[in-house]
């Protein structure tokens, strides 16, 4: 919806892009998850959204093997935040089932979510149902399991263009385990199995807000991100 105006009803208009919200009638506006944009990465401080492998073209890596595997990346964060997404590179012609996991330093499972079936090669991502809270200094692992995992080692800088550090995130290495089911990957030879994440250094739930709008007035809210889950209670038993 970026850059488009959607009229819900009763003169409520939402412009997502410049993110101006205009109310011209009485009601209560509730909006959830006002998210900073990716440009916050460049700032290196405050609220931001971080990944380790964004922009890496893995089309030339090729398939090194196919096995029942859990492959992941072990990471430490310098600031508290949330793992909101898991990402991995789907190799050419690979139409198998894949499931993402987040584990704490001791191998306790924190989150899981299956990827949608897809036979097109490239980066794939899923959003966890609930953001996974990670405290500063905590080591954690984001991994992906498949009973027939097509994999290879893309390497880390300077062997490839993928740095082990971005913002508050520092990768240890890629980790693996051969298994017939989802398991904590705890073996490593220093590889990079192209398992990535989205890490946000803010709490989305804390950014929910509510605005009361008196009858006959106009409210304009300039917001610097993406607004989702917008609803209005008009105070007369109706809502939008």
C-alpha positions as MATLAB code, in Angstrom:
seq = 'XXXXXXXXXXXXXXXXXXXXXXXXXXXXXXXXXXXXXXXXXXXXXXXXXXXXXXXXXXXXXXXXXXXXXXXXXXXXXXXXXXXXXXXXXXXXXXXXXXXXXXXXXXXXXXXXXXXXXXXXXXXXXXXXXXXXXXXXXXXXXXXXXXXXXXXXXXXXXXXXXXXXXXXXXXXXXXXXXXXXXXXXXXXXXXXXXXXXXXXXXXXXXXXXXXXXXXXXXXXXXXXXXXXXXXXXXXXXXXXX';
ca = [
       0.000    0.000    0.000;
       3.010    2.289    0.000;
       2.192    5.661   -1.522;
      -1.538    4.947   -1.944;
      -4.514    6.545   -0.229;
      -7.145    4.228    1.164;
     -10.458    5.660    2.434;
     -11.847    3.326    5.080;
     -15.117    5.121    5.930;
     -16.444    8.181    7.717;
     -13.728   10.400    6.185;
     -10.780    8.463    7.604;
      -7.897    8.518    5.128;
      -4.566    6.735    5.555;
      -1.637    7.723    3.359;
       1.000    5.019    3.747;
       4.289    6.260    2.385;
       4.484    9.751    3.824;
       2.476    8.293    6.712;
       0.103   11.154    7.386;
      -3.102   10.033    9.089;
      -6.048   12.399    8.719;
      -9.226   12.189   10.786;
     -12.098   14.567   10.069;
     -14.710   13.169   12.435;
     -14.827   12.141   16.063;
     -13.466    8.753   17.052;
     -10.582    6.872   18.578;
      -7.717    5.886   16.291;
      -5.634    2.862   17.255;
      -2.559    1.854   15.235;
      -0.062   -0.897   15.998;
       3.580   -1.432   15.042;
       4.930    1.819   13.692;
       8.188    0.449   12.349;
      11.371    2.398   11.491;
      12.555    2.081    7.916;
      15.621    0.151    6.762;
      17.532    3.453    6.509;
      17.957    3.279   10.285;
      20.677    0.694    9.586;
      23.035    3.404    8.416;
      22.719    5.326   11.656;
      24.241    2.505   13.697;
      22.456    3.628   16.846;
      18.975    3.937   18.279;
      16.095    2.107   16.654;
      17.125    0.071   13.630;
      16.483   -2.989   11.503;
      19.477   -5.252   10.838;
      20.401   -8.305    8.794;
      23.773   -9.862    7.991;
      23.422  -10.966    4.381;
      21.132   -8.411    2.694;
      22.040   -7.847   -0.922;
      24.196  -10.975   -1.248;
      23.676  -12.722   -4.595;
      24.004  -16.455   -3.931;
      22.931  -17.557   -7.413;
      26.494  -18.605   -8.233;
      27.081  -20.622   -5.076;
      25.435  -23.834   -6.299;
      24.392  -26.944   -4.384;
      27.119  -28.703   -2.396;
      24.944  -31.550   -1.156;
      21.496  -32.653    0.002;
      21.007  -34.145    3.480;
      18.646  -34.108    6.483;
      20.079  -31.047    8.214;
      19.495  -28.163   10.555;
      21.700  -25.266    9.394;
      21.978  -21.904   11.090;
      23.972  -18.843   12.047;
      25.056  -18.218   15.647;
      24.952  -14.540   16.576;
      25.607  -12.210   19.491;
      23.905   -8.829   19.820;
      25.389   -5.801   21.523;
      21.984   -4.295   22.284;
      18.602   -5.717   23.241;
      16.061   -6.249   20.491;
      13.831   -8.731   18.719;
      14.268  -11.369   16.040;
      11.252  -10.747   13.829;
      12.126  -12.773   10.722;
      14.262  -15.686    9.550;
      15.697  -15.870    6.036;
      17.595  -18.442    4.006;
      18.729  -18.948    0.436;
      16.745  -21.569   -1.488;
      19.030  -23.326   -3.958;
      18.142  -23.821   -7.622;
      15.382  -26.377   -8.257;
      14.925  -27.023   -4.542;
      11.221  -27.531   -3.710;
      11.509  -29.135   -0.284;
       9.915  -28.268    3.073;
      11.868  -25.875    5.310;
      11.165  -24.678    8.867;
      12.871  -21.829   10.736;
      13.879  -21.873   14.403;
      15.389  -19.518   16.971;
      17.389  -21.048   19.845;
      18.970  -19.535   22.938;
      22.641  -20.111   23.861;
      21.780  -23.351   25.688;
      19.798  -24.847   22.824;
      16.318  -24.069   24.136;
      13.837  -23.472   21.324;
      12.429  -19.928   21.368;
      10.398  -19.828   18.137;
       9.496  -21.874   15.080;
       7.718  -21.142   11.793;
       7.440  -23.081    8.521;
       8.313  -21.432    5.221;
       5.710  -21.468    2.474;
       6.323  -24.083   -0.215;
       8.365  -22.533   -3.017;
      10.369  -23.953   -5.909;
      11.833  -20.650   -7.117;
      15.479  -20.147   -6.115;
      16.435  -17.114   -4.069;
      16.161  -15.600   -0.625;
      13.081  -16.662    1.359;
      11.779  -15.117    4.564;
       9.117  -15.718    7.193;
       7.878  -13.506   10.013;
       7.540  -15.132   13.409;
       4.094  -14.923   14.987;
       5.630  -13.228   18.032;
       8.932  -11.268   17.955;
      11.674  -13.166   19.818;
      13.157  -10.983   22.554;
      16.951  -11.058   22.813;
      18.889   -9.236   25.536;
      22.170   -7.411   24.990;
      25.173   -9.748   25.149;
      23.049  -12.849   24.579;
      24.175  -15.427   22.032;
      21.448  -17.065   19.966;
      21.068  -19.141   16.820;
      18.721  -18.680   13.872;
      18.443  -21.906   11.885;
      16.464  -23.737    9.231;
      15.637  -27.457    9.086;
      14.783  -29.707    6.154;
      14.750  -33.483    5.789;
      16.370  -32.868    2.381;
      18.382  -29.671    2.748;
      20.185  -28.491   -0.377;
      23.177  -26.562    0.970;
      26.603  -25.099    0.356;
      29.153  -22.839    2.053;
      29.074  -19.231    0.854;
      31.929  -18.170    3.144;
      32.497  -15.017    5.176;
      34.578  -11.934    4.449;
      37.217  -11.730    3.085;
      36.404  -14.960    1.188;
      32.989  -13.493    0.292;
      31.270  -10.101    0.565;
      29.336  -11.158    3.686;
      30.640   -9.483    6.817;
      30.190  -11.115   10.204;
      29.201   -7.759   11.706;
      26.363   -5.333   11.030;
      25.290   -2.775   13.605;
      24.866   -4.548   16.962;
      25.013   -8.038   15.397;
      28.143  -10.195   15.278;
      28.037  -13.658   13.757;
      30.194  -16.429   15.202;
      29.831  -18.840   12.270;
      27.429  -21.175   10.586;
      26.372  -24.189   12.652;
      24.942  -27.566   11.623;
      23.561  -30.880   12.811;
      22.593  -33.944   10.782;
      19.216  -35.072   12.087;
      15.956  -36.724   11.108;
      14.025  -33.925   12.811;
      14.462  -30.312   13.919;
      17.407  -30.080   16.337;
      19.726  -27.480   17.844;
      22.706  -27.068   15.462;
      25.859  -27.240   17.578;
      28.599  -28.299   15.172;
      30.721  -25.884   13.177;
      33.613  -25.762   10.747;
      33.296  -21.986   10.304;
      31.058  -22.129    7.246;
      28.286  -19.782    6.130;
      25.122  -21.672    5.200;
      23.190  -18.572    4.102;
      20.772  -18.453    7.028;
      19.972  -14.859    7.961;
      17.546  -12.884   10.130;
      15.839   -9.560   10.660;
      16.704   -8.054   14.039;
      14.997   -4.917   15.337;
      16.430   -2.813   18.142;
      13.064   -1.666   19.428;
       9.935   -3.270   20.886;
       7.076   -3.183   18.337;
       4.446   -3.680   21.048;
       5.675   -0.551   22.829;
       5.015    1.516   19.721;
       1.266    1.006   19.675;
      -0.616    4.268   20.160;
      -4.118    5.638   20.541;
      -5.438    9.081   19.608;
      -8.748   10.638   20.705;
     -10.165   13.005   18.059;
     -12.858   15.526   19.079;
     -15.852   15.963   16.792;
     -15.408   18.508   14.035;
     -11.617   18.582   14.244;
      -8.807   17.342   12.016;
      -5.790   15.414   13.324;
      -2.677   14.893   11.215;
      -0.043   12.485   12.546;
       3.298   12.422   10.704;
       4.884    9.011   11.332;
       8.297    7.818   10.157;
       7.652    4.202    9.343;
       5.015    1.684    8.310;
       1.626    1.687    9.996;
      -0.336   -1.547   10.252;
      -3.469   -2.740   12.057;
      -5.214    0.622   11.925;
      -8.703    0.688   13.446;
     -11.180    3.343   14.553;
     -13.864    3.197   17.240;
     -16.358    5.937   16.322;
     -18.030    5.938   19.746;
     -21.450    5.060   18.279;
     -21.084    1.291   18.228;
     -19.423    1.242   14.806;
     -15.759    0.840   13.907;
     -13.419    0.790   10.917;
];
